[in-house]
Amino acid sequence: MLSIFILIGAYRYYARLAERFGKTKWHFGLLGIGIYLGFQVVFLMGYGFYVGLTSHGSLEDNNFSGFTLINVMSWVLAIVAVWGVYQLLEKKFKKENIQKPSLEIEEIGVKENL
């Protein structure tokens, strides 16, 4: 249930970034969801492999559906990953805006059609 709220937050977070820089909102919203889910899958699979290699027979006792320490860690680290990619994209978009000429410069010399 908590993951659903985190997914909604990641979608809205990235959609606002896209809206601020004139990009397609739902593309970046889905990117935020993909980053969160992808990190969760990679982290939990890595943990499963680690536990499988270090202590044989303990995989039958694991339950990843509740509030365990490993689930809380994966949520926090996935949120940090979403935030980190957001920061990278924001810097990239700001750099693109600086390099692009503004719209006013492009409109110089264009006659108005009334």
C-alpha positions in Angstrom: 0.0 0.0 0.0 2.8 2.4 0.8 4.4 1.6 -2.5 1.3 2.8 -4.3 1.5 6.2 -2.6 5.2 6.4 -3.4 4.4 5.6 -7.1 1.8 8.3 -7.2 4.2 10.8 -5.7 7.0 9.8 -8.1 4.6 10.2 -11.1 3.5 13.7 -9.9 7.0 14.8 -9.1 8.3 14.0 -12.6 5.2 15.3 -14.3 5.8 18.7 -12.6 9.4 18.7 -13.8 8.2 18.0 -17.3 5.5 20.7 -17.2 8.0 23.3 -15.9 10.3 22.7 -18.9 7.7 22.2 -21.5 8.1 18.4 -22.0 5.4 15.7 -22.2 4.1 15.2 -18.6 3.0 11.6 -18.8 6.3 10.4 -20.4 8.3 11.7 -17.4 5.7 10.5 -15.0 6.1 7.0 -16.3 9.8 7.4 -16.1 9.6 8.2 -12.4 7.4 5.1 -11.9 9.9 3.0 -13.9 12.9 4.2 -11.9 11.1 3.4 -8.6 9.9 0.0 -9.7 13.2 -0.9 -11.5 15.3 0.0 -8.4 12.9 -2.0 -6.2 13.2 -5.1 -8.4 17.0 -4.9 -8.7 17.5 -4.2 -5.0 15.2 -7.0 -3.8 16.6 -9.5 -6.3 20.1 -8.6 -5.3 19.2 -9.2 -1.7 17.5 -12.5 -2.5 20.6 -13.7 -4.3 22.8 -12.6 -1.4 20.6 -14.4 1.1 20.4 -17.5 -1.1 24.2 -17.6 -1.4 25.0 -17.0 2.2 22.5 -19.0 4.1 20.9 -22.0 2.4 17.3 -22.7 3.4 16.5 -19.3 4.7 14.7 -18.3 1.4 11.6 -20.3 2.5 11.2 -18.2 5.6 11.3 -14.8 3.9 8.2 -12.7 3.4 8.6 -9.5 1.5 4.9 -8.4 1.8 5.0 -6.6 5.1 7.0 -4.0 7.0 10.4 -5.7 7.3 13.7 -3.9 7.6 14.7 -4.8 4.1 11.5 -3.5 2.6 11.8 -0.2 4.5 15.4 0.1 3.3 14.4 -0.6 -0.3 11.7 2.0 -0.2 14.0 4.6 1.2 16.8 3.8 -1.3 14.3 3.8 -4.2 13.1 7.2 -3.2 16.7 8.4 -3.1 17.2 7.0 -6.6 14.1 8.7 -7.9 15.3 12.0 -6.3 18.8 11.6 -7.7 17.6 11.0 -11.3 15.2 14.0 -10.9 18.2 16.2 -9.9 20.2 15.0 -13.0 17.3 15.7 -15.3 16.6 19.1 -13.8 20.2 20.1 -14.3 20.1 18.8 -17.9 16.9 20.7 -18.7 18.3 23.9 -17.2 21.4 23.6 -19.3 19.3 23.1 -22.4 17.2 26.2 -21.6 20.4 28.3 -21.3 21.7 27.1 -24.6 18.4 27.6 -26.5 17.6 31.1 -27.7 14.5 32.5 -26.1 11.2 32.7 -28.0 11.3 36.5 -28.1 14.5 36.3 -30.2 12.9 33.9 -32.6 9.8 36.2 -33.1 11.9 39.2 -34.1 11.0 40.2 -37.7 7.8 38.1 -37.9 4.8 40.1 -39.0 1.6 39.6 -37.2 -1.3 38.2 -39.2 -4.6 39.7 -38.1 
